[in-house]
Amino acid sequence: MRALGDAWADRVSVTTAKSGPSMLVRPDGHVVGTTDPAPAEQALRTWLGTPALHI
C-alpha cells in the first residue's frame, strides 16, 4: 500500500499502523480496507485521477 500512496504523494498522506489490515481512508471517512492493492489503486484513480509517479 505504501507504493500506492507514494505514487499519489502529491495528494495522499501515508501513515503506517503497528498492526491491522492496510486501509485507504478518505477525509470523509470512506474506507477501502484490503490486503490486495488492486481495489485501493482503482479507488485512488477514481478519486484522485492519474498518479504523479508511474506504478
Sequence and secondary structure as in RCSB ss.txt:
>XXXX:A:sequence
MRALGDAWADRVSVTTAKSGPSMLVRPDGHVVGTTDPAPAEQALRTWLGTPALHI
>XXXX:A:secstr
 HHHHHHTTTT      SSS  EEE TTS EEE SSHHHHHHHHHHHH S SS  
